[in-house]
Amino acid sequence: MCQNRTMHGIQLVQDLALILAGAAIATVICQRLKQPVVLGYILAGVVIGPNTPAFRLISNEEEIRTLAELGVILLMFSVGLHFSFRKLKEVGGVAVVAAVVEIAGMFFLGQWLGRCFGWSSMEALFLGAILSISSTTIIAKVLESMGLLRPGFARLVFGVLIVEDILAIAMMGMLTSFGMTGAVSWLGIGENLLKLTAFFVSVAVGGFLLVPGLIRMASRTRMEEVLLITVLGLIFGGAILAEKLGFSVALGAFLVGAVLAEVKEVNRIERMVAPVRDLFSAIFFTSSGMLITFALSPGGAAEIGLIALVVVGGKIFFSTLGALLGGADLRTAVRAGMSLAQIGEFSFIIAGLGMTLGMTGQRLFSVAVMVSAITTLTTPYLIRGSDGAAHWLEVRGPRWLVDFWKFYPNWLKSMSSAPGDRHHLAREFIRKLLGQLGLQLALLTAPILAAAGLWEAYRERLPEAVRTAWWGGPLFWLGGALLALPVGWAFLRKYHALAMLISELIFPRGSREEVGSARKWATFLFCGVGAVVGGVYLVLISSSLLPTGQVLVGLFGILGVVGLLSRKKLVELYARGQNTIRETFATAPDSGDVRLPGDSAVRAYRVGEGSALIGQTLQGSELRQKSGVVVVAIERAEGSVVSPGSGEVLRLGDELFVFGESSQLEAAADFFRSCGVTEV
């Protein structure tokens, strides 16, 4: 037996050596051919995989797939690490509209295509999900290699990808729940969205409260391995927590990455985790290529070709349409749309999720990988040709179409101007309160749902006396409710403030006494209705844990007494948590490894509309004479200008990278402000 285990271990090492050697060769070849390395990994998997005729070189496929699962976790952590809630705040409405239109259009188009092929309803559902998400990894690599990370269309692309990441995570959570229940209904969709929102918000907020301090403690040791092990522990811990609560491991890893993206040490963490991530990501993409089957009929090959054509054409159309509807100009929308025309890592993960849940077969996974390989190959050429396509459309396109999309963004801006009625500020404040109440409701829901999930997951492992006792479930519920108590008290105070504000809007201030009385009754009625609805909601989400009758009343009584006796402490805890989160967001991440001499630095500024610098040369602007800084580069839509000469003419949308000492940079900031130039 011992000898068999030794041979088994040696075979696994042999398979790993073969995979990594193939991946290394593929990486070199792709670099030479200026193609994304992901394509090379997939092709390497095809060559050494078990489905390639006469080339069965891998013996431990199951173990390789287990290691590939680690690649999924680390890859999703990396996506989350580049997600950043700070970037989410910067994403404009254009990116949101473009992402929603693209995902909705491609999802329904993919479902329709699956039904046309005669696939099952679940396979068609997963095909729609697979085709709806573009590849962050592939797009970032291609834009970086082409030096196009900073133009305006690239910013829109990354904004769309950030929104897509969120929607993809939501989609995966819902598909996981569908796979476990085997049913699709509006009630189930609402329940799944509630659970997903509660989990997302609670992990994010809990992470902001606990993780920065933990990372600081690990960082103070000045030992790289301590910080690395701490981060890896958080990643895999978050993945397991998500899995135990009925979500995918990818969701947990993504959220851990999103939380760590806000800590001060994020650049150091990314640098340390990158080699581990790259190792297991290579195994993941290579193993994905190994699963491609070539037992395709002419009809199967035609299906793959048609799906690839639909991905490219559909994504260009829906992404461009969404960007235009969001308010982007025609050139930016076309370039962004042509950059998003592929599928990648999320599609593999969704296809693998379908196989794990037993809802789809290997055929769909093979289709996803092959379509991804084809669209990855076309991505660089589409991005490279996007500027010419946009120019052709502006010059040769129907004049009514071009003129309409020139008029539409200006009309959209005019429609978004603030109204001037006297109740506008009150309504804005109500919207803000409703947003805060929604966030607090998610935080209230999360501990209760987590207690129910943990009770179901670990019930069989508990001692029999606890497992079969009537008080086991209520005990778990009470623990979750006590955790939610600080948020619950803040929710009540915020809801009361909302009730008073709405009452004042309904009954405006006046000299008559009855106005004040009516306002009090309206506030009382609003709070009473809220208390009844909130109580019913709490009972519904707690139904799997709570008994009925006297025990239920007793538990609510205990909770109420604890809340009243410790209300001051609860307010302090909530305020302390708010301050901790604010400090996390207020702390800027450490800079990378590049250190400039003295107190010098490089800052970026964008020449905006109406700036006095438009049309002037660098020498004519007198920037150097008035501040002492040096313009080291200019970023434009058509490319970069490194070390520009004094005669370089400044244009609308230029990004100026200026270098200087702190005093010079402050003088430059004042100069730019006076000229209508904003810091990036």
N, C-alpha and C positions, 0 to 999 in steps of 0.2 A: 504493500500500500504506500509506504514511504517513497519507494522508487517511482511509483506511478505519479505521486504528487510532484516529485522532482522533475520528472519528464514533462509533466503538465506545465510547471513553472518555466522550464526551459523553452517549451513551445510558445508560451506567451511572450517571453522575452524575444524570441526569434521573430514572432509576428510584429511586435512593436518595432524592432530594428528594421524590418522590411517596410513597414508603413512610413516610418520617419525618413528612411533613405529615399523612398519613392517621393515623399513630400518635398524633401530637400532638392532633389533633381528637378521636380516640377516647378519649384520656386525659382530656381536659376533660369530655367527655360522661359518661364512667364516674364521674368524681369528683362530677359533679352528681347522678347517679343512685345514688351510693353503692354502686357495683359494683367488683369488682377490675379493675385496668387491663389485666390479661392478657386478659380477655374482650374489651375494646375493641381490643386489638392483633389478636386473631383475626378480629373482625368487620371491621376495616379491611383485613386481608388478603383477606377474602372479597370485599369491594367492588371492590378494585383488581386482584384476581387474574385470571389468564387463563381461569379456568373460569366466570366470571360472564358470563352472556349479555350481549352488546353492550357489554362494559366491558373489553376487552383493552387495558390501559394499560401493562403491564410487558413489555419486550422482551428483557431480559437475565436470564432466569430462572436459568440455570446460575451466573452470577456472584453473583446474589443468594443462592443456596443456599450458595455458598462462604462468603460473608460471614455467613450464618446459622450455619455451622459454627463460626465464631469466637464467635458468640453462645452456642452449646452449651458451648464450652470455658469461657468466662467465667462462664456461669451455673452450671456444675458447680463451678468454683472458688469461687464465692460460697456454694454449698451446703456445700462443704468448710470454708470459712472460718467458717461458723456451726455446723459439726459439733463441733469441739474435743474432744480426748481428755479434757480436764478434765470436760466435760459428760458424756462417755461413762461416766466413773467414777461420776457422780451418778445415772445412769439406774438405777432400781430394777428389781426382778424383775417388777413389774407391767407396766412398759412393754415389757420383753422378751417376756413371755408374750403380751401384747396384739398386738404387732407380728407375732410368729410365727404366731399363730392367724389374724390377719387376712390376711396374705400367703398362707399355705397355703390357707385357705378360698377366697379370691378367685382364686388361681391355678388351682385345680382346677375351680372354678365357671366361670371364663372358658374353660378348655380344653373342658369339657363343652358350653358354649354354642357354641363354634366348631364342634365336631363335629355338633351339632344343626343348624347352618346349612349343613352339607355342605362346610365349608372343608377345605383340606388340613391334614395333621397339623402342619406347621410354622406355618401361619397360626393354627391353634388354640393352639399353644404360645406364640406371640408375643401372642395376644389375652389368654391367661392372665397373662402377664407385664405387659402394659399395664394390665390392670384391678387388679393387686395393689398398686400403689404410689400412695399419696396425695400431694397436692401441698404441699410445704413452703412454696413461695412464696405460693400462694393462701391457705392457712390463716393464715400469719403476717400477711399484709396484712389479711385480714378481722378477725382477733382484735385487731390493733393499732388498726384504725379503730373497733372497737366498745369499746375500752378494757378488753379481757379478757385481757391478756397474763399476769397474775399469779395469778388464781384457781387452786385446786387442779387442776381438770380441765384447764386450759390447760397446766400443768406436765406432766401425764400425756400430753397430746397431743404436746407437743414431745419428750418422752422417746420416745414411739412413733415419731415422725418421724425421730429420730436413729438408732434401730435399723433403721427402714425404709431409710434412706439406705445403711447398710452392706449390707443384704441386696439392695438394688437394684443396688449396684455389683457385688456377687458375681454376681447374676443376669445383668447385662450382660456380665461377663467370660465366663461360661459360654455365653451365647448367641453371643458373638463366636466362641468356639472351636467351637461346634457349626456355625456358618455356614461356618467355614474347612474343617472336616473333613467336614461333611455327614452326620455320624453321631451318634446319641445312644445311649450305652451306659453301664453302671455303671462300667466301667473308665475310659471317657472322662470321666465326671463326676468320679471320684476324681482323675484326673490334672489336670483343669482346676482343681479346688478346691485341689490342692497348689500348682500354679503361681500361682494367684490369691493364696493365703495368703502364699506366699514373696514375691511382688511387693509386696503390701500392707505386710507387716512390714518388708521391706528398705528400701522407699522411706520409710516412716515413720521408722525408726531412722536411716537415712542422712541423712534430712532434718533430724532433731533434732541430729545431729552437725555438719552443715555449714551449714545454712541460717541459724540464728540469728547466727552470726558474720558471714556474708555480709550479712545485713540490717543488722547494727550498723555495718559498714564503710560501706554505702551511706547509712545514716541520719546518720553523722557529717559527711557533706559538707554537710548542711543545705540541700541542693538537692532540691526535691520531684521534679524530673524524673529525677534519678539513682535515687532509691528506686523510682519508678514503673516505669522501664525495667528495673530489676533484678527487680522482682516479675513484670512481664509476661514477661521472659525465662525466669524459673523456671516460670511457668504453661505457656507454650508448649513449653518444653524437656521438662517432665514429660509433657505430652500426646503429644509426638513419641516419647519413650522408651516410653511405654505402647503406642503404635501399632506401633513396631518390634518389640516383644516379643510381639505378637499379641493385645494387649488394645485396648480402645477409647480414643480420645483423652479421652473424658469421665472415665474412671477416673484417668488421669494428672493431669488438672486438679483433680479432687476431692481426691486425695491431697496435692497441693501446697497446696491451701487448708487441709486439715486440719493440715498441718505449720505453716503460717504462722499458724494460729489460736492457737498456743502461744507465739509470740514476743512480746516486750515491746511492739513497735510495731504490734500487730495493729489497733488502732483507727485509727491513722494510715493504715495500708495500706488498710483498708476504705474510709475516706473518699476516698482518692485513686483507687482502682480503680472506685468506684461509678459515676461518670459514663461511663467506658468500658464497663463491664458493662451499664449501662442502655441505652446506645446500641445495642450489638450484640444485647442481649436483645430489644429492641423489633423489630429486624430479624428475629430468629429467630422470635418469636411471630407477627409479621405474615406472614412467608414461609410459616409453617405454615398460616395461614388461606388463603393463596393456593393451597395444594395441595388444598383441599377441592373435590371434584367434585359437581356437582348432577345428574348423569345417573343419578338414583336411581329405581328402580322402586318401586311401592308396597310390595313385599316388602323392598327395601333400606331404605326409611324405617322400616318396622316393625322391622327388625333393629336400627337405631340406637336407636329408642325403647325396645326391649326391653333392649338393652345398658345404656343409661342407667339404666333402672329397676333392673336387676340391680346396677349399681355402687352406687346409693344404698341400696337395701335390703340388699344383701349386705354392704357395708362397715359399715353401722350394726349389723347382726346380729353379724358376726364380730368387729368391734372391741369392741363391748360385751361379748360373751361372753369374749373374751380378757382384757379388763380385769377382769371379774368373777373369772375363773379365777386371775388373778394376785394377787387380794386387794384390789381397789378396792371401795369401797362402791357401792351401786346408783346413787345420784345421779351420782357422779363418772363411773362407767362409761358411763351413758347419755349424759351430756353430751359425753364424749370420743368416743364412737362416732358421734354425730350430727355432730361437727366434722370427722371424717375421711372423710366420704362424698363424695369427688370424686377425679378423676385430673387430672394436670397435666403439668408439664415433663418428668418422668421418662418418662411415657407417650409424649410426643412423641419423646423421644430413643430410646426402645426401638423405636418404630415406624419411625423414620428409620434405625435400625441394621438392621432387617430389610430395608428397601429397599436400603441400601448393600450388604448381603451378598447381595442377589438372592434372598432367601428369602421375601419377601412383596412384594406390589404396592402401588400407590398407594391402592387401596381401603381397606386396613387403616389407612394413615396418615390418610385422610379420616375414617374411623370414629373413630379415636382423638381427632382434633381436635374433631369435632362432639360426641362424648360429653363431652369435657372442657369444651367451651363450655356444654353443658346443665347439667352438674353444678357448674360454677363459678357459674352463675346461681343455683342452689338453695342453695349453701353458706351465704350470710349468713342466709337464712331458717331453715335447719336449726339453725344455731348459736343464733340468736335464740330459737327455739322449744324448744331442748333443755332449758332449766330447767323450763318448763311440762310438757314430756313426762315428765321425771324425776319431778316432783311428782305428776302424774297416775298414773304407774305405782306410786309409793309408796302413794298413797291408794286407788286403784281396782284395782290389780293383785291377782292371786290371793294370798291371805295366806300360803299355804305357800311360794310363790316368794319373796315379800318377806322372810319370816322366815328362809328358808334363806340368802339372800344377806346377811342381817345376821349370821347365825351363822358363816358360812364364813370371813370374814377373821380373826375371833378364833381359830377352830380352826387356820387356817393359821399364825398367829403362834405358837400353842402348840406346833405340830409342829416349828417351826424352832428351838426352844430347844436350847441346847447340851447334849449328853449328858455324863454325869459319870464315864465309865470312865477308867481310868488311861492307856489308849492313845490317848485322843482327841487330845491335843496332837501325838503322833507322827504320827497319820494326817493331821492338818491340815498338818503340816510336809511330809509326803510329797506331799500335793496341791499345795502351793506349789512344791515342787521339780519336780513333773511339769509344772506350768504354765510354769516358767522353762525347762525342757528343751524344751518344745514351741516356745517363742519362739526359743530358740537353734537348734533344728532348722530352723525357717523361715529364719533368718538364714544358716545353713549352706547350705541348698538354693538360696537366691536367687542368689548369684554364679555357681554352676554353671549354673543354668537361664538366667541372663542371658548367660553366655558362649556357650551353645548358640544362644540366640536371636540374638545379635549376629553369630555366625558364619554363620547362615543368612541373615540380613538383608543383610549386607555382603560376603558371600563373592565375589559376582560383581564387586564393585568393586575387589577386591584385585588386585595384580599376579599374572599367571598363574603365576609361580614359586611364590608362596605359596598360591594357590588350588588348585593341583594337587599340591602337595607332601604327603607323608605326615605331616609334622610340623605342618601348619597348624592342624588341629583340636586336637591335643594341646597346642599352644602356647596357644590360647585357654583350654583347660581348666586349664592350669597357672596362668595369670593369675587365673582365678576362684577356684581352690583356695587360692592364696596370700592373696587378699583375705579368704577365709573362715577362714584359719588362727587368728587371735586368738579368734574365736568357737568354733572347733573345740577349741582347748585348754581353754577355759572349759567347754565341753560335757563333755569327758572328766572334768574335775575334779568337776563337778556330778553326773555320772552315777555316779562312784565313791562320792561321798557318799551318793547314793540307795541304792546297793548295800549299803553298810555299815549304813544305817539299817534297811533291810528285813531284813537278816541279824540285827540285834539284836532286831527284833520277832519273828522266827521262833524264834530261840534266846535267850530272856531271860537276863539276867545270873544267874550262879550261881557256886558255889565250885568246881565240878568243872572239871578241865582240859579235858575233852572238849568242853565248851560253847564255849570259846574256839577250839578247833580246828575245830569244826563251823561256827562263825561265819565263820572265815577261808575255809573251803572254799565256803561259800554265797556269800560276796562274790566269790571267784574265779570261781565258776560263773556268777553273774549278770553279771559284767563280760565273761566270755568269750562268753556268748550275745549280749550287747550288741555286742561287737566284730564278731562274725560277721554279725549282722543289719545293723549299720551299714555294714559293708563292702559287703554285697550291695546295700543301698539306694544307696550312693554310686556303685557301678558302674551300677546301673539308670538313675539320673538323668543319668549322664555318657555313656550308651551312644552318643549321636549324635556325640560328640567323640573318645572314647577308642578306640584300636586294641586289639588283643589280643596276648597273648604277652609277649615280653621288654620291649617299650616300656611296656606297662601296669604291669608290675612296677617298671620303672625310674622311672616317674613317681611311683608311690606311695612308692618309696624316697627320691626327692628330697624329697618333701613331708615324710616322716617325719624325715629328717636335719635339714631346715630347722627343723621344729618343735622337735626336741630341743635344737638348738644355740641357739635364740632363745626358749626357753620363758619366761625371766624377762621379756624384752622384750614377749612376747605378753601375759603377765599384766598388765603395766603399761599396754599399749595398751587392753586390755579394761576395766581399772579406770578409765582416763582417759575412755573413752567413756561408761561408766556415770555418772561424775560430771558430765560435760557434759550428759547427758540429764536428770539430776536437777536441775541448775541451771536448765535450760530450764523444767521444770515448776514449780520453786520460785519463779521470777520472775513476779510478777503483771503482767498487761498494764497499759500506761499508761491512765490515765483518759481520757475523751473531752475535748471542747473546753470543757465547763462547768467553770469555776474558781470556787470559793467563797472569800470573803474570809478572810485570815489562815490559821489552821490548822483551820478549821471543815470539817465534812463531814456527809453524810447517811448513816445506816446503817439497815438493815431488820432487824426482829425478828419472829418468829412466835410467837403465843400457842399453846402446845401443850396437850395433854391433861393435866389435873391441875394447871394453873397457878393460882396464888393470885390472879391478876388477873381471871380469868373472872367476869363479873357485876359488877365494880367500874367506877365511872366514872373518867375520866382524873384528875379532881380528887381522888377518893377514893383512887386508887392512890399519890398523893404522889410521882409520878415527877418532876414539875417541881421540887418542893421539895427532893428529895434529890439530884438530879443537875444540874439547871439546863437540861436539854435540852427542846426543844419538839417535840411530835408534829405534824408538818406534814401527814400523810395516813394514812389507814387503808385497806388493801385487803381486800375481802371477796368471797365467792363471788358475791354479787348486785350488786357494783359498788364504786366507790371513794368514800371520804369525804375530801374535801380540806379542810384547815384545820378539823379537828373541834373542837367546843366542849368546854368542861370537863365538861359533863354527859354526854358520849358514853359509852355502856356498852360495855365490851370483851367480845368473844365468843371462843369456841374457834375457832382457825384464822385469826384476824385477823393481818394483817401491819402492823406499826407502823413508819412511816418517821420517824425522829427526827433532829433537826438540832441541832448544837452544836459547841463547840470540843473539841479532843482530850481535855483533862482532864475536861470534862463528859461526853463520850462514854464515857470509861473508867469514870466513876462510874455512868453508866447501864448499862453492860455488867455491872458487879457487881450492880446492883440487879435487872436482868433475870434473871441467873443464880440469884439467891436466890428469884425468883418462878416459876421453871420456864419461862422464855421463852428461846428459842434464836435466835441470829443467823442470818440467811438468807445 
